Amino acid sequence: MRTDDAVTESPARAERAHLRPRGSSQGGLRQYNERVVLQAVRLHGALPGAEIARLTGLTAQTVSMITKSLIDDGYLRKGEPVRGKVGQPSVPLSLDPGGAYSIGIKVGRRRLDTLLIDFSGRPCARWSLEYRFPDPEDVLEELRRRFTAIRRRLGPGGRRRLQGVGLAAPLALSGWQSLLGVGATVAERWNRLDLREAVATLSGWPVHSMKDTAAACVAELVEGRGRGMHSFVYIFVDTFIGGGLVIDSHLRKGLTGNAGAIGSMPLGLPDGRGAPPQLLSVASLHALERAWHDAGLPDPGVDGPAALEAPWRDVTRAWVERAATAIAHAIPGAISLLDLDGVIVDGAIHRSLLAELVAAIETALHRSNWEGVTAPQLFAGTIGPDAGALGGALLPLHANFAPDRGLFIKETA
């Protein structure tokens, strides 16, 4: 983590803290090439100029001019020269963590997460507030305190390099109020609130917003296992299970922003009794909390290993079996329609519980009928509970520094 002194800089350097569009077509091309170089380093790690030129298709002279400018502007930094090869030693270039900062906020149904990240995507600070269900006034008051703490932490130089706020939240926080036991008054306050506008007014910074599970998918796509996969369905187990859809290295939001909303998938065919239950009614943490309650057990939390220890172990493993069977029921439909590279499962849960859930899903998938299609590879996600807030924090960095205006395309050679 950086101290306030570490992010203080001269006003002249900070004035160059944004890659601003230039007034001419040549300037616009220069800005695009700058972003391509930054994206190459972000995706591949520290690189010498010759390797940047190879990956980007730019000439060595162009790369030399661009990287010098990016070093001067504080976005890249030089590493130690690598010796031992023929010719001059190569100097690897990496992102300067202090080149930019971004804030990610995840407003969940059980917890509020605030995350400050640096230019390399690493967390500098995080805060969490747990509740039974969020009240809009409490959420905004907590964010007010966090924004004050972030301003103090960054100091004047760091604040000039803060790119904005990424907000990750369910599309309708008032949804499923009867299932969660939410009062009508609180639900109505959420219905009347424009959360994005309220956060923008409160912070004074640009705010980008996205559905919470889609933002978690962004984090896995940019910083996790999704970097090596072109097309996948992402499943995130939270208070309600949800997900995201990546096709050809792009996050697909869909017409209403609900692409990848796997929690709404039915678990059977409608019959005389009505519509079948949805996946979220079985494979969500809310169902696990209810199972503990029905067994007369206190809630041990899911962010530690206690859920798989006595006296919760048997109840938790029974939920794992039910959830895995339900998730495995939903996966073949997605694979049959989209022919994806794989499936990534993550959640706001301890890694030991995630490992048991992924193993149980794998077992359940072996019982599915895969005639005519190929069963997908199944992977555990790598980000965990921070995924929503991290994905939110990546939104301003992408908007200001990525070369592709489409959402989170991954450049390839």
C-alpha positions in Angstrom: 0.0 0.0 0.0 1.2 3.5 -0.8 1.3 6.3 1.8 0.1 9.8 1.2 3.7 10.9 0.6 4.2 8.2 -2.0 1.5 9.5 -4.3 2.3 13.3 -3.9 3.8 14.7 -7.1 4.4 18.0 -8.9 1.4 19.8 -10.4 3.1 19.8 -13.8 3.4 16.0 -13.9 -0.1 15.5 -12.6 -1.5 17.8 -15.3 -0.5 15.1 -17.8 -2.3 12.4 -15.7 -5.0 11.8 -18.4 -4.4 10.5 -21.9 -6.5 13.4 -23.3 -7.7 13.2 -26.9 -5.6 15.5 -29.1 -7.0 18.0 -31.6 -5.7 16.3 -34.8 -6.1 12.9 -36.4 -2.4 12.4 -35.8 -2.9 13.1 -32.1 -5.8 10.7 -32.0 -3.7 8.0 -33.5 -0.9 8.7 -31.0 -3.4 8.4 -28.1 -4.7 5.0 -29.5 -1.1 3.7 -29.8 -0.4 4.8 -26.2 -3.3 2.8 -25.0 -2.3 -0.2 -27.1 1.1 -0.1 -25.4 -0.3 0.2 -22.0 -2.7 -2.7 -22.7 0.1 -4.9 -23.9 2.1 -4.3 -20.6 -1.1 -4.7 -18.5 -1.8 -8.1 -20.1 1.7 -9.5 -20.4 3.6 -7.9 -17.5 6.9 -6.2 -17.7 8.2 -6.1 -21.3 11.3 -4.6 -23.1 10.6 -2.3 -25.9 11.4 -4.9 -28.6 8.8 -7.2 -27.2 6.2 -4.4 -27.0 6.9 -3.7 -30.7 6.4 -7.3 -31.5 3.1 -7.7 -29.6 1.6 -4.4 -30.8 2.8 -4.4 -34.4 4.3 -0.9 -33.9 7.7 0.0 -35.1 10.6 0.1 -32.7 11.0 3.9 -33.2 7.3 4.5 -32.4 7.4 2.3 -29.3 10.5 4.1 -28.1 8.8 7.5 -28.5 5.6 6.4 -26.9 7.2 4.6 -23.9 9.4 7.6 -23.2 6.3 9.8 -23.1 4.5 7.3 -20.9 7.4 7.2 -18.5 7.5 11.0 -18.3 3.8 11.0 -17.6 4.1 8.5 -14.8 2.3 5.6 -16.4 5.3 3.3 -17.1 8.5 2.7 -15.1 11.8 1.1 -16.0 13.0 -2.1 -14.3 16.5 -3.4 -13.8 18.4 -4.0 -17.1 18.5 -7.7 -18.1 22.0 -8.8 -19.1 23.6 -11.9 -20.4 22.4 -11.8 -24.1 24.0 -10.5 -27.2 23.9 -6.8 -27.6 22.7 -4.1 -25.2 20.9 -5.2 -22.1 17.1 -4.9 -22.4 15.2 -2.8 -19.9 11.8 -4.2 -19.0 9.0 -1.6 -18.7 6.0 -2.1 -16.3 3.0 -0.2 -15.2 3.8 2.4 -12.6 1.3 1.6 -9.8 1.0 5.3 -8.9 0.1 6.3 -12.5 -3.6 6.2 -11.8 -6.1 5.1 -9.1 -9.7 4.0 -9.2 -12.5 3.2 -6.7 -14.7 0.1 -6.9 -17.9 -0.2 -4.9 -20.1 -3.3 -4.6 -23.5 -2.8 -3.0 -24.6 -6.3 -2.2 -27.7 -7.6 -0.4 -25.6 -8.6 2.6 -22.4 -6.4 2.4 -21.0 -3.2 1.1 -17.5 -3.4 -0.3 -15.3 -0.4 -1.2 -12.0 -0.9 -2.9 -9.2 1.5 -3.9 -6.9 0.1 -6.5 -3.7 1.5 -8.2 -2.9 1.5 -11.9 -1.7 -2.1 -11.9 -5.0 -3.2 -10.5 -3.7 -4.1 -7.0 -5.7 -3.1 -4.0 -4.4 -0.2 -1.9 -7.1 -0.3 0.6 -10.5 -2.0 1.2 -13.4 -1.5 3.6 -16.5 -3.6 4.2 -19.8 -3.1 6.0 -22.1 -6.0 6.7 -25.9 -5.8 7.2 -29.0 -7.9 7.0 -30.2 -5.8 4.1 -28.9 -2.4 2.9 -30.7 0.8 3.7 -30.1 3.5 1.1 -29.3 6.1 3.7 -26.9 3.9 5.6 -25.1 2.9 2.4 -24.7 6.6 1.3 -23.4 7.6 4.7 -20.9 4.8 4.7 -19.7 5.8 1.2 -19.4 9.4 2.4 -17.0 8.3 5.1 -15.0 6.1 2.7 -14.6 8.9 0.1 -13.3 11.2 2.8 -10.8 8.5 3.9 -9.7 7.9 0.3 -9.1 11.6 -0.4 -7.0 11.8 2.8 -5.0 8.7 1.8 -4.2 9.8 -1.7 -3.3 13.4 -1.0 -3.4 16.2 -3.6 -1.2 14.4 -6.2 -3.0 11.1 -5.9 -6.4 12.7 -6.1 -5.5 14.3 -9.5 -4.8 10.8 -10.7 -8.0 9.2 -9.5 -9.9 8.2 -12.6 -13.4 7.7 -11.1 -15.7 5.3 -9.4 -17.0 1.9 -10.7 -20.3 0.9 -9.1 -21.4 -2.7 -9.0 -24.9 -3.4 -7.7 -27.9 -5.7 -8.5 -30.1 -4.2 -11.2 -33.0 -4.1 -8.7 -32.0 -4.1 -5.1 -35.6 -4.2 -4.1 -36.2 -7.5 -5.9 -37.1 -10.7 -4.1 -38.1 -8.6 -1.1 -40.5 -11.3 0.2 -37.8 -14.0 0.0 -35.3 -11.9 1.9 -37.8 -10.5 4.4 -37.3 -6.9 3.3 -39.8 -4.3 4.5 -41.8 -2.5 1.9 -40.6 0.9 3.1 -36.9 0.1 2.5 -37.7 -1.5 -0.9 -39.6 1.5 -2.0 -36.7 3.8 -1.0 -34.4 1.8 -3.3 -37.0 2.0 -6.1 -37.0 5.8 -5.8 -33.1 6.1 -5.6 -30.9 6.6 -8.7 -27.8 5.0 -7.0 -25.4 6.0 -9.7 -26.4 9.6 -9.6 -26.3 9.7 -5.8 -22.8 8.3 -5.8 -21.7 10.8 -8.4 -23.1 13.7 -6.4 -21.6 12.4 -3.2 -18.1 11.8 -4.6 -17.7 14.5 -7.2 -16.0 11.9 -9.5 -17.2 10.2 -12.7 -19.2 7.1 -12.0 -19.5 4.0 -14.2 -22.0 1.4 -13.2 -22.7 -2.3 -14.0 -24.6 -5.2 -12.6 -22.8 -6.7 -9.7 -22.3 -10.2 -11.1 -21.2 -8.8 -14.5 -18.6 -6.7 -12.7 -17.4 -9.8 -10.9 -17.1 -11.4 -14.4 -15.0 -8.4 -15.5 -12.6 -8.9 -12.7 -12.1 -12.6 -13.6 -11.8 -11.6 -17.3 -9.2 -9.0 -16.8 -7.3 -10.1 -13.7 -8.1 -13.8 -13.4 -8.4 -17.1 -15.2 -10.5 -15.5 -17.9 -7.4 -13.9 -19.4 -6.6 -17.2 -21.1 -10.2 -18.0 -22.3 -12.0 -16.5 -25.3 -15.6 -17.6 -24.4 -17.0 -18.7 -21.1 -19.9 -18.5 -18.8 -19.1 -17.1 -15.4 -21.0 -18.2 -12.3 -20.8 -16.2 -9.0 -22.4 -17.6 -5.8 -23.5 -14.8 -3.6 -26.7 -14.0 -1.6 -28.3 -14.9 -4.9 -26.4 -16.8 -7.6 -25.7 -14.9 -10.8 -23.1 -14.6 -13.5 -21.8 -13.1 -16.7 -21.2 -14.2 -20.3 -18.0 -13.6 -22.3 -17.9 -14.3 -26.0 -14.8 -13.7 -28.1 -13.1 -11.9 -25.1 -16.0 -9.4 -24.8 -18.3 -9.2 -21.8 -21.8 -9.4 -23.3 -24.4 -7.4 -21.4 -27.5 -8.1 -23.6 -30.5 -5.9 -24.4 -31.4 -5.2 -20.7 -28.1 -5.9 -19.1 -29.1 -9.4 -17.9 -26.9 -11.6 -20.1 -25.4 -14.3 -18.0 -28.3 -14.1 -15.4 -27.9 -17.8 -14.7 -29.8 -17.5 -11.3 -33.1 -17.0 -13.2 -32.7 -20.2 -15.2 -35.6 -22.7 -14.5 -34.9 -26.0 -12.8 -37.4 -28.0 -14.8 -40.5 -27.8 -17.0 -43.7 -26.0 -16.1 -46.6 -28.3 -15.2 -50.0 -28.1 -13.6 -48.6 -26.7 -10.4 -47.1 -23.7 -12.2 -43.6 -22.5 -13.1 -40.6 -24.5 -11.8 -38.3 -22.9 -9.2 -35.3 -20.9 -10.4 -31.7 -21.8 -9.8 -31.2 -19.0 -7.3 -33.8 -20.6 -5.0 -31.5 -23.6 -4.5 -27.9 -22.6 -5.3 -27.6 -19.3 -3.4 -26.0 -18.4 -0.1 -29.5 -17.3 1.1 -30.6 -20.9 0.8 -27.5 -22.0 2.8 -28.3 -19.4 5.6 -31.9 -20.7 5.7 -30.7 -24.3 6.0 -28.5 -23.4 9.0 -31.5 -21.6 10.5 -33.9 -24.5 10.0 -31.3 -26.8 11.7 -31.2 -24.5 14.7 -27.6 -23.4 14.0 -26.2 -19.8 14.2 -24.8 -18.3 11.0 -21.0 -19.0 11.1 -20.4 -16.8 8.0 -19.1 -18.0 4.6 -15.8 -16.1 4.5 -14.1 -18.5 6.9 -13.6 -22.2 7.1 -16.2 -22.7 9.9 -19.0 -23.6 7.5 -17.2 -26.9 6.8 -16.6 -27.7 10.5 -18.8 -29.2 13.2 -21.6 -28.5 13.9 -22.3 -26.9 10.5 -20.5 -29.4 8.3 -23.4 -31.8 7.5 -25.9 -29.0 6.7 -23.3 -27.2 4.5 -22.4 -30.3 2.6 -26.0 -31.1 2.0 -26.5 -27.6 0.5 -23.3 -28.1 -1.6 -24.8 -31.3 -3.1 -28.1 -29.6 -3.9 -26.5 -26.5 -5.3 -24.0 -28.4 -7.4 -26.8 -30.6 -8.9 -28.8 -27.5 -9.7 -25.8 -25.7 -11.3 -24.9 -28.8 -13.3 -28.5 -28.9 -14.5 -28.2 -25.3 -15.9 -24.8 -25.6 -17.6 -25.7 -28.0 -20.5 -28.3 -25.5 -21.8 -25.7 -22.7 -22.0 -23.1 -25.0 -23.6 -25.5 -26.4 -26.1 -26.5 -22.9 -27.3 -23.1 -21.2 -27.2 -20.4 -23.9 -27.5 -18.2 -22.1 -24.9 -14.6 -22.8 -24.0 -15.5 -23.4 -20.3 -17.3 -22.5 -17.2 -15.7 -20.5 -14.3 -17.3 -20.7 -10.8 -16.5 -18.3 -8.0 -18.3 -16.8 -5.1 -18.3 -14.7 -1.9 -17.2 -17.8 0.0 -14.1 -19.3 1.6 -11.8 -21.0 -0.8 -12.3 -24.4 0.9 -16.1 -24.2 0.4 -15.6 -23.1 -3.2 -13.3 -26.1 -3.8 -16.0 -28.5 -2.5 -18.7 -26.9 -4.6 -16.6 -27.0 -7.8 -15.7 -30.7 -7.2 -19.4 -31.5 -6.6 -20.4 -29.7 -9.8 -17.8 -31.7 -11.7 -19.3 -34.9 -10.4 -22.8 -33.8 -11.2 -21.8 -32.9 -14.8 -20.6 -36.4 -15.3 -24.2 -37.5 -14.8 -25.5 -35.2 -17.5 -26.3 -36.3 -21.0 -23.7 -34.8 -23.3 -24.7 -36.6 -26.5 -24.2 -34.2 -29.5 -22.2 -31.7 -27.5 -18.8 -31.6 -25.7 -18.8 -31.2 -21.9 -17.0 -27.9 -20.9 -14.0 -27.6 -18.8 -14.9 -26.4 -15.3 -12.6 -24.0 -13.3 -12.6 -22.4 -9.9 -12.4 -18.6 -10.1 -9.4 -16.8 -8.8 -10.7 -13.5 -7.4 -13.2 -14.5 -4.7 -15.3 -12.1 -2.5 -13.6 -9.0 -3.9 -14.7 -9.7 -7.5 -17.6 -7.3 -7.6 -15.7 -4.3 -6.2 -12.6 -5.1 -8.2 -14.6 -5.4 -11.4 -16.2 -2.0 -10.6 -12.8 -0.4 -10.0 -11.6 -1.6 -13.3 -14.3 0.2 -15.2 -12.8 3.7 -15.0 -9.3 2.4 -15.8 -10.7 0.7 -18.9 -12.7 3.8 -19.9 -9.6 6.0 -19.7 -6.8 3.8 -20.8 -8.0 0.8 -22.9 -7.6 1.0 -26.7 -10.9 -0.6 -27.5 -14.1 1.3 -26.7 -15.9 -2.1 -26.7 -16.1 -3.7 -23.3 -12.9 -5.3 -22.0 -11.6 -6.8 -25.3 -8.3 -8.6 -24.8 -5.6 -7.6 -27.4 -3.8 -10.6 -28.9 -0.8 -10.6 -31.2 
